[in-house]
Amino acid sequence: MDSPKPRHFSMIREFRVADAFTLLNGFAGMGSVLAFMRYALDQEKSYFWIGTALLPVALIMDVLDGRIARLRGETSPLGQELDSLADIVSFGVAPAAMAFAAGFRGGWDALCLMYFVACGISRLARYNVTAPTLALQTGKVTYFEGVPIPSSLLLVAGLAVLAGLGRFQAELPLGVVQLGPAELHPLALVYALHGSAMISKTLRIPKP
């Protein structure tokens, strides 16, 4: 007997309501990245603020997708993977792009930002693998190992405050130092520290 012929747009047909919100999370995150890139290109401040404003939107979508999935009983492996992929864009790549746009452009800065994103990827991959073993009989994970990646919006908020005060680009607090062949803005180390907190196994954060 012949196997049924695949339908057009079969993957989209399998999406559930919660998945639409997950995709909106990634959509907002990528929009933020592009806005920060545009700002870095022509220094038009409105793009910096557009990029900043899109990240809370991404967070709202991230919260809603989980709640909708639980209310409708629509949790699935596909939804979990979509969530992680959207999160790394919105809460990993986009905050790093914001830092670059704000003036973290030295060689050591770049290393800190790459490390931050790599930690975010690792943290999400570990969560996907360990969540089943961390869950109680109810299937709910009660705590995070390491700080969750959406906590990177604290970094976003800090940079937004500095930008609002005019303390970005050449006016970043703590200035810039030359270390060997490359420059480092000491403030970039906050990204490296936050990345380390995301991959910590001993730091446990209660999950609401």
Order of alpha helices (4+ residues) and beta strands (2+ residues): alpha-alpha-alpha-alpha-alpha-alpha-beta-alpha-beta-beta-alpha-beta
